[in-house]
Amino acid sequence: CSPTTLFMAMIRVAELGLLPGSTAKHVALIPRAGSIDVMPMFRGYLYLMRKIPGIANVEVQLVHDTDTMEYDHNARQVVRHEYPSDPFARTFSPPGKGGLVGTGLRGGYCRFTFEDGTVRDLLCPGDHILKAMGAAQTKNVWTQWFELMAMKTVANYASARLATFLDVDQGPLAYIEALRDYD
């Protein structure tokens, strides 16, 4: 890649307020066709969402076929999410031609814990995760790291919907909105 594209990629990274490299793992710099693509990673999405005033923590959960989950639509909250007796028996596999069948994945959600202790959960359907996988330029990452890529997709899905989901000031969401231009 040219020094100019590398410089422009660093500018984008700085604009987002993310840290590249193996320590922070906020963003990946991917060489493609003579230029550098800036791709926010899972930790980068969480980092930016945690910077929004009033948010104490953000976490991502995947829902497996064997999990029991109940969601209160009025409270926008998962009120029950239980794993089977052995949580390590929950495996997620890349999909074949049957869609979500055989993957173990039903969907996921992003849990926002606010400084006042309230909790809200934004649900991400499993079909949206499959669409993201279908749109990926490199399928081998999804095949090798399906569970992690599904979690990243849930975080991306939540970050793109924060303005309408959370009752927060629009100003701090500029960081998050900038992600949609690069993802």
ChimeraX attribute file (.defattr): number of C-alpha atoms within 10 A of each C-alpha:
attribute: neighborCount
match mode: 1-to-1
recipient: residues
	/A:1	11
	/A:2	9
	/A:3	10
	/A:4	11
	/A:5	15
	/A:6	18
	/A:7	12
	/A:8	15
	/A:9	19
	/A:10	18
	/A:11	12
	/A:12	17
	/A:13	20
	/A:14	12
	/A:15	11
	/A:16	20
	/A:17	15
	/A:18	23
	/A:19	17
	/A:20	20
	/A:21	11
	/A:22	9
	/A:23	7
	/A:24	13
	/A:25	15
	/A:26	22
	/A:27	22
	/A:28	19
	/A:29	17
	/A:30	12
	/A:31	13
	/A:32	9
	/A:33	8
	/A:34	10
	/A:35	17
	/A:36	21
	/A:37	19
	/A:38	22
	/A:39	18
	/A:40	24
	/A:41	22
	/A:42	21
	/A:43	16
	/A:44	25
	/A:45	25
	/A:46	21
	/A:47	17
	/A:48	21
	/A:49	24
	/A:50	18
	/A:51	15
	/A:52	20
	/A:53	13
	/A:54	15
	/A:55	18
	/A:56	17
	/A:57	17
	/A:58	20
	/A:59	16
	/A:60	21
	/A:61	17
	/A:62	22
	/A:63	22
	/A:64	20
	/A:65	19
	/A:66	16
	/A:67	19
	/A:68	12
	/A:69	14
	/A:70	12
	/A:71	14
	/A:72	12
	/A:73	10
	/A:74	6
	/A:75	12
	/A:76	15
	/A:77	19
	/A:78	19
	/A:79	13
	/A:80	12
	/A:81	12
	/A:82	13
	/A:83	17
	/A:84	12
	/A:85	8
	/A:86	7
	/A:87	11
	/A:88	8
	/A:89	10
	/A:90	15
	/A:91	13
	/A:92	20
	/A:93	17
	/A:94	20
	/A:95	18
	/A:96	10
	/A:97	7
	/A:98	8
	/A:99	13
	/A:100	19
	/A:101	14
	/A:102	14
	/A:103	18
	/A:104	19
	/A:105	26
	/A:106	19
	/A:107	22
	/A:108	23
	/A:109	23
	/A:110	24
	/A:111	21
	/A:112	24
	/A:113	18
	/A:114	17
	/A:115	12
	/A:116	9
	/A:117	10
	/A:118	12
	/A:119	19
	/A:120	19
	/A:121	26
	/A:122	23
	/A:123	21
	/A:124	23
	/A:125	16
	/A:126	19
	/A:127	14
	/A:128	15
	/A:129	22
	/A:130	17
	/A:131	12
	/A:132	15
	/A:133	21
	/A:134	12
	/A:135	9
	/A:136	11
	/A:137	8
	/A:138	10
	/A:139	12
	/A:140	10
	/A:141	13
	/A:142	19
	/A:143	14
	/A:144	12
	/A:145	13
	/A:146	19
	/A:147	18
	/A:148	15
	/A:149	19
	/A:150	28
	/A:151	22
	/A:152	21
	/A:153	25
	/A:154	29
	/A:155	28
	/A:156	23
	/A:157	21
	/A:158	25
	/A:159	23
	/A:160	16
	/A:161	13
	/A:162	17
	/A:163	18
	/A:164	9
	/A:165	14
	/A:166	13
	/A:167	8
	/A:168	15
	/A:169	11
	/A:170	12
	/A:171	9
	/A:172	15
	/A:173	19
	/A:174	13
	/A:175	19
	/A:176	22
	/A:177	16
	/A:178	14
	/A:179	20
	/A:180	12
	/A:181	8
	/A:182	12
	/A:183	11
